[in-house]
């Protein structure tokens, strides 16, 4: 199982997706009535898809996952000194918050997706949870900063929440993808045993399953690719 998508609920998928595509220098993957997807190329032919499904009322104020960007020049040093880096706060085309670390401005495009920050009621606990699900490992400088074992793609950072999660769905979430050959029942049992909660929904028949992490943050587990 691996992290495949960063998902933004969107009432104007193409407009909002193009905003992020310009920010990150990614390439359009899907653009139709269901939403907009742009693919961020990583090293080693790996990728992360940034998805903007059509959602009538995305509620940007309920955001609990925050992208963190950096310029190519600042990328390495902000990775090493993530928590000590200066940061600027910005808003995207849907009034959602993201941060730019280091000396770059928002106009210094394209920027690199350095990390995503997830609000947590217990960052140490939730870092263990997300490490178990993604295979990411704690960074040398902090147990709540998680990095891909090969250094690919953005980090996952657990940060203390100022207010507990409400019933409102976060307008940004992560999708994980099962791999061919995965034992689905075994993995889903592991996810629940690690502290997740299965989330009932009224979206009809969908091929993915929806869960909450221990702090109530939504995430989805997608089926293994069919090819």
SEGU-302607 format. One record per residue (C-alpha): residue number from 0; residue in three letters; chain; x, y, z. Coordinates in steps of 0.05 Angstrom, whole numbers, plus 5000, padded with zeros to 4 digits. Layout:
% residues N
[atom NUM, 'ALA', 'A', [X, Y, Z]]
...
% end
This chain:
% residues 227
[atom 0, 'UNK', 'A', [5000, 5000, 5000]]
[atom 1, 'UNK', 'A', [5027, 5068, 4982]]
[atom 2, 'UNK', 'A', [5008, 5142, 4982]]
[atom 3, 'UNK', 'A', [4981, 5158, 4912]]
[atom 4, 'UNK', 'A', [4937, 5221, 4915]]
[atom 5, 'UNK', 'A', [4932, 5287, 4950]]
[atom 6, 'UNK', 'A', [4858, 5306, 4943]]
[atom 7, 'UNK', 'A', [4825, 5375, 4944]]
[atom 8, 'UNK', 'A', [4749, 5378, 4945]]
[atom 9, 'UNK', 'A', [4732, 5429, 4891]]
[atom 10, 'UNK', 'A', [4670, 5465, 4866]]
[atom 11, 'UNK', 'A', [4711, 5490, 4805]]
[atom 12, 'UNK', 'A', [4759, 5432, 4793]]
[atom 13, 'UNK', 'A', [4793, 5457, 4730]]
[atom 14, 'UNK', 'A', [4805, 5528, 4756]]
[atom 15, 'UNK', 'A', [4831, 5503, 4823]]
[atom 16, 'UNK', 'A', [4871, 5447, 4791]]
[atom 17, 'UNK', 'A', [4904, 5494, 4742]]
[atom 18, 'UNK', 'A', [4924, 5539, 4799]]
[atom 19, 'UNK', 'A', [4962, 5481, 4831]]
[atom 20, 'UNK', 'A', [4989, 5456, 4765]]
[atom 21, 'UNK', 'A', [5021, 5524, 4754]]
[atom 22, 'UNK', 'A', [5048, 5525, 4825]]
[atom 23, 'UNK', 'A', [5080, 5457, 4820]]
[atom 24, 'UNK', 'A', [5097, 5450, 4746]]
[atom 25, 'UNK', 'A', [5057, 5385, 4742]]
[atom 26, 'UNK', 'A', [5021, 5357, 4681]]
[atom 27, 'UNK', 'A', [4946, 5348, 4669]]
[atom 28, 'UNK', 'A', [4924, 5276, 4675]]
[atom 29, 'UNK', 'A', [4847, 5282, 4675]]
[atom 30, 'UNK', 'A', [4800, 5339, 4659]]
[atom 31, 'UNK', 'A', [4726, 5321, 4655]]
[atom 32, 'UNK', 'A', [4659, 5332, 4690]]
[atom 33, 'UNK', 'A', [4681, 5288, 4748]]
[atom 34, 'UNK', 'A', [4741, 5331, 4765]]
[atom 35, 'UNK', 'A', [4812, 5350, 4748]]
[atom 36, 'UNK', 'A', [4877, 5312, 4762]]
[atom 37, 'UNK', 'A', [4948, 5335, 4752]]
[atom 38, 'UNK', 'A', [5009, 5289, 4759]]
[atom 39, 'UNK', 'A', [5070, 5310, 4798]]
[atom 40, 'UNK', 'A', [5131, 5271, 4773]]
[atom 41, 'UNK', 'A', [5179, 5246, 4826]]
[atom 42, 'UNK', 'A', [5246, 5213, 4819]]
[atom 43, 'UNK', 'A', [5252, 5142, 4793]]
[atom 44, 'UNK', 'A', [5189, 5144, 4750]]
[atom 45, 'UNK', 'A', [5147, 5152, 4812]]
[atom 46, 'UNK', 'A', [5090, 5203, 4817]]
[atom 47, 'UNK', 'A', [5039, 5235, 4863]]
[atom 48, 'UNK', 'A', [4972, 5255, 4833]]
[atom 49, 'UNK', 'A', [4939, 5319, 4857]]
[atom 50, 'UNK', 'A', [4864, 5309, 4850]]
[atom 51, 'UNK', 'A', [4806, 5358, 4848]]
[atom 52, 'UNK', 'A', [4740, 5318, 4849]]
[atom 53, 'UNK', 'A', [4676, 5357, 4839]]
[atom 54, 'UNK', 'A', [4645, 5372, 4907]]
[atom 55, 'UNK', 'A', [4587, 5422, 4911]]
[atom 56, 'UNK', 'A', [4606, 5451, 4979]]
[atom 57, 'UNK', 'A', [4680, 5439, 4993]]
[atom 58, 'UNK', 'A', [4683, 5480, 5058]]
[atom 59, 'UNK', 'A', [4754, 5506, 5055]]
[atom 60, 'UNK', 'A', [4748, 5528, 5128]]
[atom 61, 'UNK', 'A', [4747, 5454, 5148]]
[atom 62, 'UNK', 'A', [4817, 5441, 5120]]
[atom 63, 'UNK', 'A', [4861, 5397, 5163]]
[atom 64, 'UNK', 'A', [4915, 5378, 5113]]
[atom 65, 'UNK', 'A', [4961, 5434, 5089]]
[atom 66, 'UNK', 'A', [5011, 5431, 5031]]
[atom 67, 'UNK', 'A', [5080, 5459, 5045]]
[atom 68, 'UNK', 'A', [5121, 5484, 4985]]
[atom 69, 'UNK', 'A', [5193, 5507, 4975]]
[atom 70, 'UNK', 'A', [5235, 5531, 4917]]
[atom 71, 'UNK', 'A', [5284, 5484, 4884]]
[atom 72, 'UNK', 'A', [5341, 5525, 4915]]
[atom 73, 'UNK', 'A', [5311, 5518, 4985]]
[atom 74, 'UNK', 'A', [5287, 5447, 4979]]
[atom 75, 'UNK', 'A', [5347, 5410, 5008]]
[atom 76, 'UNK', 'A', [5360, 5457, 5066]]
[atom 77, 'UNK', 'A', [5286, 5461, 5086]]
[atom 78, 'UNK', 'A', [5283, 5385, 5084]]
[atom 79, 'UNK', 'A', [5341, 5381, 5133]]
[atom 80, 'UNK', 'A', [5317, 5438, 5177]]
[atom 81, 'UNK', 'A', [5242, 5433, 5165]]
[atom 82, 'UNK', 'A', [5218, 5459, 5232]]
[atom 83, 'UNK', 'A', [5269, 5515, 5235]]
[atom 84, 'UNK', 'A', [5253, 5544, 5166]]
[atom 85, 'UNK', 'A', [5217, 5609, 5157]]
[atom 86, 'UNK', 'A', [5148, 5604, 5126]]
[atom 87, 'UNK', 'A', [5098, 5646, 5090]]
[atom 88, 'UNK', 'A', [5023, 5632, 5090]]
[atom 89, 'UNK', 'A', [4984, 5635, 5025]]
[atom 90, 'UNK', 'A', [4914, 5619, 4998]]
[atom 91, 'UNK', 'A', [4899, 5580, 4935]]
[atom 92, 'UNK', 'A', [4842, 5593, 4885]]
[atom 93, 'UNK', 'A', [4792, 5562, 4933]]
[atom 94, 'UNK', 'A', [4816, 5601, 4995]]
[atom 95, 'UNK', 'A', [4852, 5540, 5023]]
[atom 96, 'UNK', 'A', [4917, 5551, 5061]]
[atom 97, 'UNK', 'A', [4985, 5528, 5040]]
[atom 98, 'UNK', 'A', [5055, 5548, 5063]]
[atom 99, 'UNK', 'A', [5119, 5567, 5027]]
[atom 100, 'UNK', 'A', [5183, 5553, 5066]]
[atom 101, 'UNK', 'A', [5250, 5589, 5058]]
[atom 102, 'UNK', 'A', [5263, 5652, 5020]]
[atom 103, 'UNK', 'A', [5219, 5639, 4958]]
[atom 104, 'UNK', 'A', [5156, 5678, 4944]]
[atom 105, 'UNK', 'A', [5091, 5648, 4919]]
[atom 106, 'UNK', 'A', [5109, 5675, 4850]]
[atom 107, 'UNK', 'A', [5174, 5635, 4846]]
[atom 108, 'UNK', 'A', [5143, 5581, 4803]]
[atom 109, 'UNK', 'A', [5147, 5523, 4797]]
[atom 110, 'UNK', 'A', [5154, 5506, 4870]]
[atom 111, 'UNK', 'A', [5168, 5437, 4899]]
[atom 112, 'UNK', 'A', [5117, 5401, 4943]]
[atom 113, 'UNK', 'A', [5161, 5392, 5005]]
[atom 114, 'UNK', 'A', [5109, 5364, 5054]]
[atom 115, 'UNK', 'A', [5038, 5359, 5075]]
[atom 116, 'UNK', 'A', [5021, 5377, 5147]]
[atom 117, 'UNK', 'A', [4964, 5339, 5181]]
[atom 118, 'UNK', 'A', [4931, 5367, 5243]]
[atom 119, 'UNK', 'A', [4934, 5319, 5301]]
[atom 120, 'UNK', 'A', [4910, 5313, 5373]]
[atom 121, 'UNK', 'A', [4972, 5271, 5388]]
[atom 122, 'UNK', 'A', [5027, 5280, 5336]]
[atom 123, 'UNK', 'A', [5073, 5225, 5364]]
[atom 124, 'UNK', 'A', [5016, 5174, 5362]]
[atom 125, 'UNK', 'A', [4992, 5194, 5293]]
[atom 126, 'UNK', 'A', [5063, 5194, 5265]]
[atom 127, 'UNK', 'A', [5067, 5121, 5284]]
[atom 128, 'UNK', 'A', [4999, 5109, 5251]]
[atom 129, 'UNK', 'A', [5018, 5142, 5185]]
[atom 130, 'UNK', 'A', [5086, 5109, 5184]]
[atom 131, 'UNK', 'A', [5053, 5041, 5190]]
[atom 132, 'UNK', 'A', [5005, 5055, 5133]]
[atom 133, 'UNK', 'A', [5053, 5088, 5084]]
[atom 134, 'UNK', 'A', [5120, 5056, 5101]]
[atom 135, 'UNK', 'A', [5149, 5125, 5113]]
[atom 136, 'UNK', 'A', [5203, 5132, 5166]]
[atom 137, 'UNK', 'A', [5215, 5186, 5219]]
[atom 138, 'UNK', 'A', [5266, 5239, 5200]]
[atom 139, 'UNK', 'A', [5330, 5244, 5239]]
[atom 140, 'UNK', 'A', [5311, 5311, 5269]]
[atom 141, 'UNK', 'A', [5238, 5295, 5289]]
[atom 142, 'UNK', 'A', [5195, 5234, 5301]]
[atom 143, 'UNK', 'A', [5134, 5271, 5276]]
[atom 144, 'UNK', 'A', [5165, 5286, 5207]]
[atom 145, 'UNK', 'A', [5159, 5225, 5162]]
[atom 146, 'UNK', 'A', [5200, 5214, 5099]]
[atom 147, 'UNK', 'A', [5195, 5162, 5043]]
[atom 148, 'UNK', 'A', [5250, 5111, 5056]]
[atom 149, 'UNK', 'A', [5281, 5128, 4988]]
[atom 150, 'UNK', 'A', [5271, 5203, 4997]]
[atom 151, 'UNK', 'A', [5218, 5205, 4942]]
[atom 152, 'UNK', 'A', [5164, 5258, 4943]]
[atom 153, 'UNK', 'A', [5137, 5302, 4999]]
[atom 154, 'UNK', 'A', [5143, 5287, 5073]]
[atom 155, 'UNK', 'A', [5083, 5275, 5119]]
[atom 156, 'UNK', 'A', [5086, 5320, 5180]]
[atom 157, 'UNK', 'A', [5040, 5314, 5241]]
[atom 158, 'UNK', 'A', [5028, 5380, 5276]]
[atom 159, 'UNK', 'A', [4988, 5396, 5339]]
[atom 160, 'UNK', 'A', [4917, 5418, 5327]]
[atom 161, 'UNK', 'A', [4891, 5481, 5360]]
[atom 162, 'UNK', 'A', [4819, 5456, 5359]]
[atom 163, 'UNK', 'A', [4792, 5384, 5358]]
[atom 164, 'UNK', 'A', [4765, 5356, 5293]]
[atom 165, 'UNK', 'A', [4691, 5371, 5283]]
[atom 166, 'UNK', 'A', [4642, 5330, 5242]]
[atom 167, 'UNK', 'A', [4657, 5372, 5181]]
[atom 168, 'UNK', 'A', [4697, 5335, 5128]]
[atom 169, 'UNK', 'A', [4767, 5363, 5115]]
[atom 170, 'UNK', 'A', [4770, 5396, 5047]]
[atom 171, 'UNK', 'A', [4838, 5363, 5034]]
[atom 172, 'UNK', 'A', [4856, 5290, 5047]]
[atom 173, 'UNK', 'A', [4904, 5234, 5027]]
[atom 174, 'UNK', 'A', [4888, 5172, 4985]]
[atom 175, 'UNK', 'A', [4928, 5107, 4994]]
[atom 176, 'UNK', 'A', [4930, 5054, 4940]]
[atom 177, 'UNK', 'A', [4933, 4978, 4950]]
[atom 178, 'UNK', 'A', [4984, 4941, 4908]]
[atom 179, 'UNK', 'A', [4975, 4880, 4865]]
[atom 180, 'UNK', 'A', [4983, 4819, 4909]]
[atom 181, 'UNK', 'A', [4964, 4854, 4973]]
[atom 182, 'UNK', 'A', [4920, 4814, 5021]]
[atom 183, 'UNK', 'A', [4862, 4863, 5024]]
[atom 184, 'UNK', 'A', [4829, 4835, 5086]]
[atom 185, 'UNK', 'A', [4896, 4831, 5123]]
[atom 186, 'UNK', 'A', [4913, 4903, 5106]]
[atom 187, 'UNK', 'A', [4845, 4930, 5125]]
[atom 188, 'UNK', 'A', [4849, 4893, 5191]]
[atom 189, 'UNK', 'A', [4918, 4923, 5203]]
[atom 190, 'UNK', 'A', [4891, 4993, 5188]]
[atom 191, 'UNK', 'A', [4836, 4985, 5240]]
[atom 192, 'UNK', 'A', [4883, 4953, 5290]]
[atom 193, 'UNK', 'A', [4931, 5011, 5282]]
[atom 194, 'UNK', 'A', [4878, 5061, 5304]]
[atom 195, 'UNK', 'A', [4834, 5078, 5243]]
[atom 196, 'UNK', 'A', [4758, 5080, 5243]]
[atom 197, 'UNK', 'A', [4716, 5058, 5184]]
[atom 198, 'UNK', 'A', [4673, 5117, 5161]]
[atom 199, 'UNK', 'A', [4602, 5104, 5137]]
[atom 200, 'UNK', 'A', [4582, 5149, 5079]]
[atom 201, 'UNK', 'A', [4523, 5164, 5035]]
[atom 202, 'UNK', 'A', [4560, 5168, 4969]]
[atom 203, 'UNK', 'A', [4531, 5105, 4939]]
[atom 204, 'UNK', 'A', [4574, 5049, 4911]]
[atom 205, 'UNK', 'A', [4647, 5071, 4905]]
[atom 206, 'UNK', 'A', [4709, 5028, 4893]]
[atom 207, 'UNK', 'A', [4747, 5057, 4952]]
[atom 208, 'UNK', 'A', [4738, 5053, 5027]]
[atom 209, 'UNK', 'A', [4738, 5113, 5073]]
[atom 210, 'UNK', 'A', [4770, 5116, 5142]]
[atom 211, 'UNK', 'A', [4788, 5165, 5197]]
[atom 212, 'UNK', 'A', [4857, 5167, 5228]]
[atom 213, 'UNK', 'A', [4862, 5170, 5305]]
[atom 214, 'UNK', 'A', [4851, 5246, 5303]]
[atom 215, 'UNK', 'A', [4790, 5240, 5259]]
[atom 216, 'UNK', 'A', [4823, 5260, 5193]]
[atom 217, 'UNK', 'A', [4792, 5227, 5132]]
[atom 218, 'UNK', 'A', [4832, 5184, 5084]]
[atom 219, 'UNK', 'A', [4814, 5134, 5030]]
[atom 220, 'UNK', 'A', [4842, 5066, 5011]]
[atom 221, 'UNK', 'A', [4836, 5052, 4936]]
[atom 222, 'UNK', 'A', [4835, 4983, 4904]]
[atom 223, 'UNK', 'A', [4898, 4956, 4871]]
[atom 224, 'UNK', 'A', [4907, 4976, 4798]]
[atom 225, 'UNK', 'A', [4870, 4930, 4749]]
[atom 226, 'UNK', 'A', [4931, 4925, 4704]]
% end
